[in-house]
Amino acid sequence: MKGIYVSKLRVEGEHYRRTLQFDRGLNIIAGDIYSGKSLVLRLIDYIFGKGKINLKVQKALDLYCDKVFLEIEISGKIYTFRRNLKKASSKFYIYFCELNRIADFTPKVIDKGAFSNFILDLLGMPSCKILRHKRNSPDRQLETISIRDIFRFVYIDQHDLGTNNFLKNNVENKARKNRPTFELITNFIVEDKEGIKEKIVEETSEVNNIGKIVSGLKTYLSESDFMTLEDTKIKRTFEQEKLDNLIIKKENFINDIKKKKGEVSPVYKQIIGDIRDIIDKVGSINKDINDLELDLSAKKQLLNTYIKEKKRN
């Protein structure tokens, strides 16, 4: 892991500018209780992605300043970072030059995530993601180790020393990343170049989704009445027999009518009406049977999928 050397820190406003110079090696920030010693460290931390500074407490900073600059050196190359204190504070500005030359350069503007990746690349550290379970879900998700996680090991809050909250141990979403972060710093972690962790997340999600489908299918199958299709087929056969009998009666009446020279009987009209009703019933029953057969086919397909998944697991 390469080192970061802080060269200059500047706070700036429309009518105010103050720059602090740092030397290589040990720098001691001295002053009385209200001299702003902690603010110097807080501003450096802010440049590297810390949350907003409370300007209600830092009243002078709020009154006179709106930007913070930090000049650093990594592997012999100079970079200047800028972050606004008030407007657009979520953006990070990168100048590929010394602080006193930024007027001649156009900065690269990126968000917090991209800024973290940029710093990690400069330090020669691989992108590292850890697997974790989603809250209230069997699914897995990936969580990225950022420059902020690394800063916990090299930029320690003095108030956390000697307490149970050392390295933010009492903050769940930070504490769980401490071990893999330490492994990354000490080069004990292997870079996931093949994207195995991403595949684990995808496969876990797919398996859980199939599990939900299978569970729903099992419940549906256990509550379904599989005699419905057979009952409907029996009903169709019964109605078809009634229809065949009526058609025979119809033919007999037609023969009688022909013998009586076209005389139409009320009984004949009734039979014709009955035939039409039964034809409609048979058509409706046939439709129900087709729907049930399609439904049963879908159930069989889902059941086969369930059986295959059981064999795989």
C-alpha positions in Angstrom: 0.0 0.0 0.0 1.4 3.4 -1.0 1.4 6.4 1.4 -0.5 9.7 1.2 1.5 12.8 2.1 -0.5 15.9 3.0 1.3 19.0 1.8 -1.2 21.9 2.2 -4.6 22.6 3.5 -6.6 25.7 2.5 -9.9 27.2 3.5 -11.2 29.9 1.3 -14.1 32.3 0.8 -14.9 35.3 -1.3 -12.8 37.6 0.9 -10.8 35.1 3.0 -8.0 32.6 2.4 -5.8 30.7 4.8 -3.3 28.0 3.9 -1.5 25.6 6.3 1.7 24.0 5.2 2.7 20.5 6.3 6.2 19.0 6.5 7.2 15.4 5.7 7.2 13.4 8.9 5.6 14.4 12.3 3.5 17.5 12.4 2.4 18.8 15.8 -0.7 21.0 15.8 -0.5 23.2 18.9 -2.7 25.9 20.4 -5.2 26.7 23.1 -8.6 24.9 23.6 -10.4 27.2 21.1 -7.6 27.5 18.5 -9.2 25.1 16.0 -6.7 22.2 16.3 -9.4 19.5 15.9 -10.9 21.5 13.0 -7.7 21.1 11.0 -8.0 17.3 11.2 -11.7 17.5 10.6 -11.3 19.4 7.4 -8.8 16.9 6.1 -11.2 14.1 7.0 -14.0 16.1 5.2 -11.9 16.3 2.0 -11.7 12.5 2.0 -15.4 12.0 2.2 -16.5 12.6 5.8 -20.0 13.8 6.3 -20.9 17.5 6.5 -19.2 19.8 9.0 -21.6 21.4 11.5 -21.3 25.0 10.5 -23.6 26.1 13.3 -20.7 25.1 15.6 -17.9 26.4 13.4 -19.4 29.8 13.0 -16.2 31.5 11.7 -15.9 28.9 9.0 -19.6 29.4 8.1 -19.1 33.2 8.0 -15.9 33.4 5.9 -15.4 30.2 4.0 -17.2 28.1 1.4 -14.4 25.8 0.0 -11.7 23.5 1.3 -8.6 22.5 -0.6 -6.1 19.8 0.1 -2.8 19.2 -1.7 -1.4 15.7 -1.4 1.4 13.6 -2.9 1.1 9.9 -3.8 4.0 8.0 -5.5 5.7 11.3 -6.4 2.7 12.8 -8.1 0.9 15.9 -6.8 -2.9 16.2 -6.7 -5.2 18.9 -5.2 -8.7 18.0 -4.0 -11.5 20.5 -3.4 -14.8 20.1 -1.7 -17.4 22.8 -1.1 -18.7 23.4 2.4 -22.2 24.5 1.5 -23.5 24.2 -2.0 -22.9 21.0 -4.0 -20.9 19.5 -1.1 -21.5 15.9 -2.5 -19.2 16.7 -5.4 -15.4 16.2 -5.3 -13.1 18.2 -7.5 -9.7 16.8 -8.5 -6.9 19.0 -9.9 -3.8 17.2 -11.3 -1.5 19.9 -10.1 -0.2 21.8 -7.1 -2.6 24.0 -5.1 -1.0 27.3 -6.3 -1.6 26.3 -10.0 -5.3 25.2 -9.9 -6.4 28.4 -11.7 -4.7 27.0 -14.8 -6.4 23.7 -14.7 -10.0 22.4 -15.1 -10.9 19.9 -12.4 -12.3 16.5 -12.7 -15.7 16.4 -10.9 -16.9 13.1 -9.5 -19.2 11.8 -6.7 -18.2 10.2 -3.5 -18.1 6.6 -4.7 -16.0 7.5 -7.7 -13.7 9.6 -5.6 -13.1 6.6 -3.2 -12.3 4.4 -6.2 -9.9 7.1 -7.5 -8.0 7.2 -4.3 -7.8 3.4 -4.0 -6.4 3.2 -7.5 -3.8 5.8 -6.7 -2.8 3.7 -3.6 -2.6 0.6 -5.7 -5.3 -1.1 -3.8 -7.7 -3.5 -5.5 -11.5 -2.9 -5.4 -12.8 -5.2 -2.7 -16.4 -6.2 -2.1 -17.7 -8.3 0.7 -20.8 -10.6 0.8 -23.5 -9.9 3.3 -27.1 -10.9 3.9 -29.8 -8.4 3.1 -31.8 -7.3 6.1 -34.9 -9.4 6.6 -34.1 -11.5 3.5 -32.3 -14.7 2.6 -30.7 -12.9 -0.4 -27.1 -11.8 -0.5 -25.7 -8.5 -1.6 -22.3 -7.0 -2.1 -20.8 -4.2 0.0 -17.8 -2.2 -1.2 -14.8 -1.4 1.0 -14.2 2.4 0.5 -11.5 4.8 1.4 -13.6 5.8 4.4 -13.3 2.2 5.8 -9.5 2.4 5.4 -9.4 5.8 7.1 -10.8 4.2 10.3 -7.5 2.5 10.8 -5.2 5.4 10.1 -7.3 8.4 11.2 -8.7 7.5 14.6 -11.1 9.7 16.6 -9.3 10.5 19.9 -12.6 10.2 21.8 -12.9 6.5 20.7 -9.4 5.4 22.0 -9.8 3.0 24.9 -13.5 2.6 24.5 -15.8 -0.1 23.1 -16.4 2.1 20.1 -12.8 1.9 18.9 -12.9 1.6 15.0 -16.6 2.3 15.3 -17.2 -1.1 16.8 -20.7 -0.1 18.0 -21.8 0.9 14.5 -23.0 -2.3 12.8 -22.6 -1.3 9.2 -19.0 -0.1 9.9 -17.9 -2.8 12.4 -18.7 -5.7 10.0 -16.3 -4.2 7.4 -13.3 -3.8 9.8 -11.9 -7.3 9.4 -11.9 -7.4 5.6 -10.6 -3.8 5.5 -7.6 -4.8 7.7 -7.0 -7.8 5.4 -7.0 -5.4 2.5 -4.6 -3.0 4.2 -2.2 -5.8 5.1 -2.5 -7.4 1.6 -4.0 -10.6 3.0 -7.1 -10.4 0.8 -7.3 -11.9 -2.7 -8.8 -9.7 -5.5 -12.0 -11.2 -6.9 -11.0 -10.8 -10.6 -13.4 -13.5 -11.8 -16.4 -11.8 -10.3 -17.2 -14.9 -8.2 -18.9 -12.9 -5.5 -21.2 -11.2 -8.0 -22.1 -14.7 -9.3 -22.8 -15.9 -5.8 -25.2 -12.9 -5.3 -27.0 -13.7 -8.6 -27.2 -17.4 -8.0 -28.4 -17.0 -4.4 -31.1 -14.6 -5.5 -32.2 -16.9 -8.3 -32.3 -20.0 -6.0 -34.4 -18.0 -3.4 -36.8 -16.8 -6.1 -37.3 -20.4 -7.3 -37.7 -21.5 -3.7 -40.5 -18.9 -3.3 -42.2 -20.2 -6.5 -41.9 -23.8 -5.5 -43.2 -23.0 -2.0 -46.2 -21.2 -3.5 -46.7 -24.1 -6.0 -46.7 -26.7 -3.2 -49.3 -24.6 -1.2 -51.4 -24.2 -4.3 -51.2 -27.9 -5.3 -52.1 -29.0 -1.7 -55.2 -26.8 -1.8 -56.3 -27.5 -5.4 -59.0 -30.1 -6.3 -57.5 -32.3 -9.0 -60.9 -34.1 -9.5 -62.2 -31.0 -11.2 -61.0 -32.0 -14.6 -62.3 -35.6 -14.4 -65.6 -34.4 -13.1 -65.9 -32.0 -15.9 -65.2 -34.7 -18.5 -67.9 -36.9 -16.9 -70.3 -34.0 -17.1 -69.4 -33.5 -20.8 -70.1 -37.2 -21.5 -73.4 -37.0 -19.7 -74.5 -33.9 -21.7 -73.3 -35.4 -24.9 -75.5 -38.4 -24.3 -78.5 -36.1 -23.7 -77.6 -34.3 -26.9 -77.4 -37.5 -28.9 -80.8 -38.7 -27.6 -82.4 -35.3 -28.5 -80.9 -35.4 -32.0 -82.5 -38.9 -32.4 -85.8 -37.5 -31.3 -85.4 -34.6 -33.6 -84.8 -36.9 -36.6 -87.9 -39.0 -35.7 -90.0 -35.8 -35.5 -88.6 -34.6 -38.8 -89.6 -37.9 -40.4 -93.1 -37.6 -38.8 -93.4 -34.0 -40.1 -92.5 -35.0 -43.6 -95.2 -37.7 -43.5 -97.7 -35.0 -42.3 -96.7 -32.6 -45.1 -94.7 -30.0 -43.1 -96.9 -29.7 -40.1 -94.8 -28.2 -37.3 -95.4 -29.6 -33.8 -94.9 -27.5 -30.6 -93.0 -30.6 -29.2 -90.6 -30.3 -32.2 -90.0 -26.6 -31.3 -89.3 -27.5 -27.7 -86.8 -30.2 -28.8 -85.0 -27.7 -31.1 -84.7 -25.3 -28.2 -83.4 -28.0 -25.9 -80.9 -29.0 -28.4 -79.6 -25.4 -28.7 -79.3 -25.1 -24.9 -77.4 -28.4 -24.6 -75.1 -27.4 -27.5 -74.3 -24.2 -25.6 -73.7 -26.2 -22.4 -71.4 -28.6 -24.2 -69.4 -25.7 -25.8 -69.0 -24.1 -22.4 -67.9 -27.4 -20.8 -65.4 -28.0 -23.6 -64.0 -24.5 -22.9 -63.7 -25.3 -19.2 -61.9 -28.6 -20.0 -59.4 -26.8 -22.3 -58.7 -24.2 -19.6 -58.3 -26.9 -17.0 -56.0 -28.9 -19.2 -53.8 -25.8 -19.8 -53.8 -25.1 -16.0 -52.9 -28.7 -15.2 -50.1 -28.6 -17.8 -48.6 -25.5 -16.2 -48.8 -27.1 -12.8 -47.0 -30.2 -14.1 -44.3 -28.0 -15.5 -43.8 -26.2 -12.2 -43.9 -29.5 -10.3 -41.1 -30.9 -12.6 -39.0 -27.7 -12.0 -39.5 -28.2 -8.2 -38.4 -31.9 -8.5 -35.3 -30.9 -10.5 -34.4 -28.2 -7.9 -34.8 -30.7 -5.1 -32.4 -33.1 -6.8 -29.8 -30.3 -7.4 -30.0 -29.4 -3.7 
